[in-house]
């Protein structure tokens, strides 16, 4: 039997619920509390198609705000510089490591994982700082993917620390919009790199780690995969794993893994710099008896090489998200992310959009807007006014500066988390096309109303 609740009482219940969410914050700092409430409302009412964003579960968010934030813990489990880490901090970090290895089906005798990096960029910096000689005398060379071809800032772009401090040569895509493996081999033969970095931030096809592995082995290079975008898809079994082919794997935890903002570095425990590059024609002048494993080197690179005390509340939340990811429910989610992306891409192509590489195999797609004679900055703003959140993005051989860009990047992880499926993807494809072709205030406001009505039926977790 349903119980009638008067409208006024319902309103009071809603207010009470909101007050109970952050009672101390509201009392101590109403201004910040108000800003936070506004952000909650934005996340609830807007459709999020940013490929690198997602919604963390209530459990992950609770762990992120735990009392672990009060503890200093420089060092590693059982080797801390502060007392008092034995009750919670050490057990949490060890549990996060065990869960990470289990999730990606790794043998802990062969692989180790560092869960302390504060972000993906810092994780990559720790790897480079641990394994590469910086620019200058006897500098090492690395290969990375060009930013405007889908790579990441930290894969050697000149304005990033990776390009400023380390010697990177850049590879790109072939004419079909797929990774140019022939070019990579040519560069590897020419430069004899110590490290090859694979992975991307705006590449919509499967990364063929086996091809990268064969090239790295042939030329004696270490192979590192940055799987920040696709870690959840790999864990969910819908993208090939890099681990059989790589020496190092880095990832963030807040994208397709749906965790807190953080990162992890996996590295081989059974390889040293010398054994990992033993086929290299270069003389590394290394004494294997004195060499630490790759994992030990990278641990030292994270602390004390780069960071001080880790963010323990973040580590706790990472442990929670790894448990959530090791379920059939999450594997089903990963499958739906890919299916939604495929449908969205197909519908956008029907609407006349050009997608770099022609389609998608993963969670994202990169739209080349040049056929519509518009730029990514304008389109992303029109879509935002229509209630759809995206980001501008460079396309291969982009004639426009990054501040404008000729493309936008779209991804389906966040809206899939909210429960949307093929039907909704088709609706959004039409709304995106409508906003691009008619960006009058009236039309954008009309789309925004429809988007909001739809989003109200698919609240984010915990909202």
PyMOL commands that set and color helices and strands:
alter all, ss='L'
color gray80, all
select helices_A, chain A and resi 7-21+23-28+30-45+58-64+67-70+89-103+120-131+147-149+153-155+161-165+181-191+209-218+231-235+273-276+288-290+294-302+312-325+328-350+356-358+370-372+376-385+413-417+422-437+441-455
alter helices_A, ss='H'
color red, helices_A
select strands_A, chain A and resi 47-48+75-76+79-80+111-114+141-145+167-171+195-198+222-226+248-252+263-268+354-355+364-368+388-389+391-393+407-411
alter strands_A, ss='S'
color yellow, strands_A
deselect
rebuild
show_as cartoon
